[in-house]
Amino acid sequence: MMEKVKVGIVGLGRLGRRHAENLAFRIPNCELLAVCSVNAEEVEQVQHDWNIKYGYTDFDRMLENKELDAIFISSPSGFHCEQIQKALNAGFHVFCEKPLGLYLEEALLVQEVVRKHKDKVFMIGFMRRYDKSYAYAKKKIEEGKIGEPILIRCYSLDPAKAIRGFMQFAKSNYSGGLFLDMAIHDLDLARWYLGAEAKQVWAVGGAYAHPEFRELNDAETGAVLVKFENDKIGIFVAGRNCAHGYHIETEIIGTKGTLRIGTIPEKNMVTVFDENGAIKECSDGFLERFEQAYLSEAEEFISCIRENRQPKVTVEDGVISTALGYACKKSFETGELVNVES
Ligand code: NAI
């Protein structure tokens, strides 16, 4: 078994920096050997602060470094497909953030390349599957606790106070829009929990508190109704303007019971009692809410490489969720009921 898996990461932004920190300091069998970003200042800073051996502003140059075993991709979504293909073809194991692609065609190309490199580990960043509460709910379903799951209701709402940071993210690179960028986590969870594929979607949405979303041809807040196989039901709400914080909530209704995850998006176990009453503060954002999940998924990626096995979340999950997210986007833009391509 290899001693330490040597990793190079591309993308050192909002999430990439957290991944880099996890890889550098929190996984004993991993060594973060190289960092890459088009932003030279970020590269220098991270290299200097964390004592990282190699720094690159050009992804192709990083791939020439044969000391590396694996590439971790946390660059903007539009680069994922190209970078996955290049990294696999250069002989590396690959982890890539969601979404797999912004279009079904490019996601299918990636699938082909992943299938050609079966000896390489490939993992997509659907970290919610590695969150302890979401994994616990999955176990309950597998144990038959709620009978047959028939309906899923999901909220994925970004905090209103993070809107400026989000606008910067959305304007610097095309993200695919609300459904492909945000609702995609829920679309993946829905397939995972319901054990069924989506057939038809109807998405609506608009720009309410922030009209600038219209200029981006995107929805600030939106909802999707999805018909799954066997008439199972999905109800999805996604948004960027949640007053009370980062609200990620999921409900799975079965024939014998219901599971809810994150009904109150609590920051922690503290209740503040003051002149306003008894207050449970809410989660601030994805880095706080999914801290454990980001670490656990990276640990799983490294373990898969060392143990020569593939993770349970597959490239096919990446392709199908992309097709589904894209169908939602199309329905939102056309106002039509859309059949999901499969
Ligand atoms: P960001 O915009 O904050 O950071 C992007 C980083 O990539 C920056 O360091 C930028 O300089 C660098 N970059 C841009 N173009 C590049 C190129 N061609 N080659 C190399 N580096 C390049 O973006 P953020 O929020 O960190 O998102 C990155 C990815 O992670 C996106 O695909 C996003 O969908 C995903 N993401 C996933 C989340 C999750 O919960 N799983 C949460 C947030 C983001």
Boltz pocket constraint, residues with backbone or C-beta under 6 A from the ligand:
constraints:
  - pocket:
      binder: B
      contacts: [[A, 10], [A, 11], [A, 12], [A, 13], [A, 14], [A, 15], [A, 16], [A, 36], [A, 37], [A, 38], [A, 39], [A, 42], [A, 57], [A, 59], [A, 73], [A, 74], [A, 75], [A, 76], [A, 77], [A, 79], [A, 97], [A, 98], [A, 99], [A, 125], [A, 127], [A, 169], [A, 172], [A, 175], [A, 181], [A, 286]]
      max_distance: 6.0
